[in-house]
Amino acid sequence: MSKHIAMYPGTFDPITNGHLDIIKRACKLFDEVYVTIMNHPTKKTLFGLDERMELLRCAIGENPKVKVTHYTGLSVDYCHDIGARTIVRGLRAMMDFEYEFQIAAANQYLDDDIEMCFLMTKQNLAFVSSSTVKEIASYGGKLDDLVPECVKTALYEKYK
């Protein structure tokens, strides 16, 4: 029997508790989940690739179902490389849906054998985004329930 492999792509700048919730729930659905930092050469990030990889590893901890990776290129191409048949995405609100619908349509155009799996973010995490936590951190605000401890420390260090 073949493994059901999924990829959860994102910038993860930085990873939040919302991301972790999606990862945990995806692990219930799939045998392996590749949490993949997608490199966009034009996208400006607070943390470099190596820092984001380290924060992902720290935040996720030891989970035999999760592989932390990075990729530059199209998500569907990376799915082929790793044998994934599904791309996992989290949805927070209607504006996420419109963006994700557009991305899903583009991915279907590129390869209609790759399925999209959308997981709704839990209500208590619906407002959490990497942008929001960076803004809160930049003013020294409370991050306790928004990001893992290692990410909180790294954010406060960046904004010292």
C-alpha positions as CSV (number, residue, x, y, z in Angstrom):
1,M,0.0,0.0,0.0
2,S,1.4,3.4,-1.0
3,K,1.9,6.2,1.5
4,H,-0.5,9.2,1.3
5,I,1.9,12.2,1.2
6,A,0.9,15.8,1.4
7,M,2.8,19.1,1.2
8,Y,2.0,22.1,3.3
9,P,3.7,25.0,1.5
10,G,4.2,28.5,2.9
11,T,6.6,31.3,3.7
12,F,6.5,30.6,7.4
13,D,8.0,34.0,8.3
14,P,7.6,33.0,11.1
15,I,5.6,29.8,11.9
16,T,2.6,30.5,14.1
17,N,0.3,28.4,16.3
18,G,-2.2,28.6,13.5
19,H,0.3,26.9,11.2
20,L,1.1,24.3,13.9
21,D,-2.7,23.6,14.2
22,I,-2.9,22.9,10.5
23,I,0.2,20.7,10.6
24,K,-1.1,18.7,13.5
25,R,-4.5,18.1,11.8
26,A,-2.9,17.3,8.5
27,C,-0.9,14.6,10.2
28,K,-4.2,12.9,11.1
29,L,-5.1,12.7,7.5
30,F,-1.8,11.8,5.8
31,D,1.1,9.4,6.3
32,E,3.7,12.1,5.7
33,V,3.4,15.9,5.6
34,Y,6.2,17.9,4.0
35,V,6.1,21.3,5.6
36,T,7.9,23.3,2.9
37,I,9.2,26.8,2.9
38,M,8.5,28.1,-0.6
39,N,11.3,30.5,-1.6
40,H,10.0,33.5,-3.6
41,P,13.1,35.5,-4.7
42,T,11.0,38.8,-4.8
43,K,9.4,38.3,-1.3
44,K,11.0,40.2,1.5
45,T,11.2,38.2,4.7
46,L,12.1,39.1,8.3
47,F,13.9,35.7,8.8
48,G,16.3,34.2,6.4
49,L,15.8,30.7,5.0
50,D,18.1,29.0,7.5
51,E,16.4,30.8,10.4
52,R,13.0,29.8,9.2
53,M,14.1,26.2,8.7
54,E,15.4,26.2,12.3
55,L,12.3,27.8,13.7
56,L,10.1,25.2,11.9
57,R,12.2,22.4,13.3
58,C,12.1,23.9,16.8
59,A,8.3,24.6,16.7
60,I,7.3,21.2,15.3
61,G,9.7,19.1,17.4
62,E,10.0,15.4,16.9
63,N,7.2,14.2,14.7
64,P,8.0,11.2,12.5
65,K,5.2,12.2,10.1
66,V,6.6,15.7,9.4
67,K,9.5,16.5,7.1
68,V,10.7,20.1,7.1
69,T,12.0,21.2,3.6
70,H,12.3,24.1,1.3
71,Y,11.8,24.6,-2.4
72,T,12.1,27.2,-5.1
73,G,9.6,26.7,-7.9
74,L,6.1,25.6,-8.4
75,S,4.3,23.6,-5.7
76,V,3.0,21.0,-8.1
77,D,6.6,20.4,-9.3
78,Y,7.8,19.8,-5.8
79,C,4.8,17.5,-5.2
80,H,6.1,15.3,-8.1
81,D,9.6,15.3,-6.6
82,I,8.4,14.0,-3.2
83,G,5.5,11.8,-4.4
84,A,2.8,14.0,-2.9
85,R,-0.7,13.9,-4.3
86,T,-2.1,16.6,-2.1
87,I,-1.4,20.3,-1.2
88,V,-2.7,21.3,2.2
89,R,-3.7,24.9,2.9
90,G,-5.2,26.6,5.9
91,L,-8.2,28.9,5.6
92,R,-8.9,31.7,8.2
93,A,-11.5,33.9,6.6
94,M,-13.3,34.7,3.3
95,M,-10.4,36.8,2.0
96,D,-8.2,33.7,2.5
97,F,-10.7,31.7,0.5
98,E,-10.5,34.1,-2.5
99,Y,-6.7,34.0,-2.6
100,E,-6.6,30.2,-2.1
101,F,-9.3,29.6,-4.7
102,Q,-7.1,31.4,-7.2
103,I,-4.0,29.4,-6.3
104,A,-6.0,26.1,-6.4
105,A,-7.3,26.9,-9.9
106,A,-3.7,27.7,-11.0
107,N,-2.5,24.4,-9.5
108,Q,-5.3,22.5,-11.2
109,Y,-4.4,24.1,-14.5
110,L,-0.8,23.0,-14.0
111,D,-1.6,19.5,-12.9
112,D,-5.1,18.2,-12.3
113,D,-3.8,15.1,-10.6
114,I,-2.7,17.2,-7.5
115,E,-5.6,17.7,-5.1
116,M,-6.0,20.6,-2.7
117,C,-7.0,20.0,0.9
118,F,-8.3,23.1,2.8
119,L,-8.4,22.9,6.6
120,M,-10.3,25.6,8.5
121,T,-8.3,27.3,11.2
122,K,-9.7,26.9,14.6
123,Q,-11.7,30.0,15.6
124,N,-9.4,31.1,18.4
125,L,-6.5,31.2,15.9
126,A,-8.4,32.8,13.0
127,F,-6.8,36.2,13.4
128,V,-3.3,34.9,13.7
129,S,-1.0,35.5,10.8
130,S,2.8,35.9,10.4
131,S,2.2,39.5,9.6
132,T,0.1,40.1,12.7
133,V,2.6,38.5,15.0
134,K,5.5,40.4,13.5
135,E,3.6,43.7,14.0
136,I,2.8,42.8,17.6
137,A,6.4,41.7,18.2
138,S,7.7,45.0,16.7
139,Y,6.0,46.9,19.6
140,G,7.0,44.3,22.3
141,G,3.4,43.0,22.6
142,K,2.2,39.7,24.1
143,L,2.8,36.7,21.8
144,D,2.2,33.9,24.3
145,D,-0.7,32.2,22.6
146,L,0.2,33.1,19.1
147,V,3.6,31.5,18.4
148,P,5.8,28.8,20.0
149,E,8.3,29.9,22.6
150,C,11.3,29.6,20.3
151,V,9.6,31.8,17.7
152,K,8.6,34.4,20.4
153,T,12.2,34.6,21.5
154,A,13.5,35.0,17.9
155,L,10.9,37.7,17.2
156,Y,11.8,39.7,20.2
157,E,15.5,39.4,19.3
158,K,14.9,40.7,15.8
159,Y,13.0,43.7,17.1
160,K,15.4,44.6,19.9
